[in-house]
């Protein structure tokens, strides 16, 4: 059973990982998905989402490497799988795919990312 998807789809304090830059980047991921949901036929919104996702994942993984985070490999695999999925998308983005992205982000932060609190 997963966590509820907020509506409207925006970051709130319940998603805080307590690393300022990562929290700011997470806000950007929410906005990126929100923008694609609002304009599923906008190729620039989709392209922007892919870019912010890749940049955030790279930054988060670098922080994990720097601290020898034990769960880096499985965490990175989740990132890679998500990037592969969204990189393969074309507009218009279906409502089911938008729902998948929202659900993935909410649960990735609240389950997987929360494991690194106080460890990076």
N, C-alpha and C positions, 0 to 999 in steps of 0.2 A: 504494500500500500504506500503510495507516494504522498508527497506534500501537496497542499492545495496551491493551485496557480492563482496568483493575485489578479484581481480585476478592479481597476485597470491594471495592465501589465507593466508595473513599475517597481523598481527596487525599493525596499523599505528596511528598517533597522533589523528586522528578523533575519536578514541575509548577511549581516555584518560578520566579516572574518577578522576584523580588528587589525588589518594591515591597510593603511589609508589608501595607498595606490591601488591595491587589489580591489578594495571596496569601490573606488572610483571607476576602475575598469569594469567591474561587475555592473555598475549603473549603466555604463555604455553598452554592455551586452543586452541588458533589458531594453534600452532605447532602440538598439539595432533591430531586435526582434519585433518590438512594438511598431517600428516604422515599416517593416516588411508586412506585418499584419494589416496595417492601415492602408498600405499601397502595394498589394501583392503583385501588381504588374509593373512595378518600378524597378528596372534592372539596376539602377544606381543604388537604391536602398539595399537590394540583395548583395551587391558588390561591397558596399560599405559594411554590412554585417559580417561577411566573410573576412574582410580585412581586420575589423576590430576583434573578432574571435581569434584569428591567428596571432595577432599581436599580443593579446592578453594571455593566451595559452603559452606562448614563448616566454613571456615575462614570468609567469607563475612557475613554469618548469625551471627557469634559470634560478629562481629563488630556492626551489626545492633542491636542485643540484648543489647550490652553494652550502646548504645545510645538511647534505647527505640524507635527505628525507627518505625514509625506508619504503614508502609507498609510491615513489616516483614512477616506476615502470608501469604498474597497472593504471595509475592516474593518467600518465601520458598516453597510454593506449586508448583510454576513454576519450581524451582530447582528439587523438588522431582519427578515431572512428567518427566523431561528430564533425570534424573538419571535412572528412571525406564525403559525408552525407550532404552537408550544406554546400560544399564546393561543386557538387554534381547537379545542384538545382538550377532550374531555368524558370523564368517568369512566364506566366503567372504562377506564383507559389500557392499551392493548394491550402485550404483551411486545415486539412489533416496534418500537413507538413508544418504549418505554423504552430498548431497545437503540440506536435511532437517537440519542436524546438523550445517552446515555452516550458513544457513538462520536463524536458531534459535539463534545461538550465536551472530551474527551481530545485530539482532533486539533486543535480550535480553539486550545487552550492551547499544545500542543506545537509546532504549526506556525505559526499566525497570531500568537498573543500573543508567542511567543518572539522575533518580529521586532522588538518594541518594547523589548526589554531594553536598558538603558543609554541609551534615547532619550527617556524621559519624565521 
